[in-house]
Amino acid sequence: MVLKWTSKALSDLTRLYDFLLPVNKPAAIKTVRALVTAPDTLLSNPRIGEQLFQFAPSEVRRILVGQYEMRYEIADDTIYILRLWHTR
């Protein structure tokens, strides 16, 4: 399996960091680090996340990383990180 971030997911990550940075720099760093490293688990167990059947026939799933939801798609031997956002 190969892991790839979409431009929208990278934009979400940048936007989140830019939002948190002026308020709490350590929290911004910790949160982004957690979100960047979380998908590594998917490489060994790609179907660990809850499947979102409304996106069928695409295999879109989600995992929770702290208070953030990360959606990803499994296509052949690639995992695409699609989007992420705060769950509140």
For each residue, the residues with C-beta under 8 A, 3 or more apart:
1: 42 43 46 77 78 79
2: 77 78 79
3: 39 40 42 43 78 79 81
4: 78 79 80 81
5: 9 10 13 80 81
6: 9 10 80 81 82 83
7: 10 11
8: 11 12 82 83
9: 5 6 12 13 70 81 82 83 84
10: 5 6 7 13 14
11: 7 8 14 15
12: 8 9 15 16 83 84 85
13: 5 9 10 16 17 32 35 36 84
14: 10 11 17 18
15: 11 12 18 19
16: 12 13 19 20 28 31 32 35 68 84 86
17: 13 14 20 21 28 31 32
18: 14 15 21
19: 15 16 23
20: 16 17 23 24 25 27 28 31
21: 17 18 24 25 28
22:
23: 19 20 27 28
24: 20 21 27 28
25: 20 21 28 29
26: 29 30
27: 20 23 24 30 31
28: 16 17 20 21 23 24 25 31 32
29: 25 26 32 33
30: 26 27 33 34
31: 16 17 20 27 28 34 35 66 68
32: 13 16 17 28 29 35 36
33: 29 30 36 37
34: 30 31 37 38 65 66
35: 13 16 31 32 38 65 68 70 84
36: 13 32 33 39
37: 33 34 40
38: 34 35 41 63 65 70
39: 3 36 42 43 70 72 79 81
40: 3 37 43
41: 38 44 45 48 63
42: 1 3 39 45 46 48 49 63 72 79
43: 1 3 39 40 46 79
44: 41
45: 41 42 48
46: 1 42 43 74 79
47: 51 61 74
48: 41 42 45 63
49: 42 61 62 63 72
50: 61 62 63
51: 47 59 60 61
52: 55 60 61 62 71
53: 56
54:
55: 52 58 59 60 73
56: 53 59
57:
58: 55 73 75
59: 51 55 56 73 74 75
60: 51 52 55 71 72 73 82
61: 47 49 50 51 52 71 72 73 74
62: 49 50 52 69 70 71 72
63: 38 41 42 48 49 50 69 70 72
64: 67 68 69 70 87
65: 34 35 38 68 69 70 84
66: 31 34
67: 64 86 87 88
68: 16 31 35 64 65 84 85 86 87
69: 62 63 64 65 84 85 87
70: 9 35 38 39 62 63 64 65 81 83 84
71: 52 60 61 62 81 82 83 84
72: 39 42 49 60 61 62 63 79 80 81 82
73: 55 58 59 60 61 79 80 82
74: 46 47 59 61 78 79
75: 58 59 78 80
76:
77: 1 2
78: 1 2 3 4 74 75
79: 1 2 3 4 39 42 43 46 72 73 74
80: 4 5 6 72 73 75
81: 3 4 5 6 9 39 70 71 72 84
82: 6 8 9 60 71 72 73
83: 6 8 9 12 70 71
84: 9 12 13 16 35 65 68 69 70 71 81
85: 12 68 69
86: 16 67 68
87: 64 67 68 69
88: 67
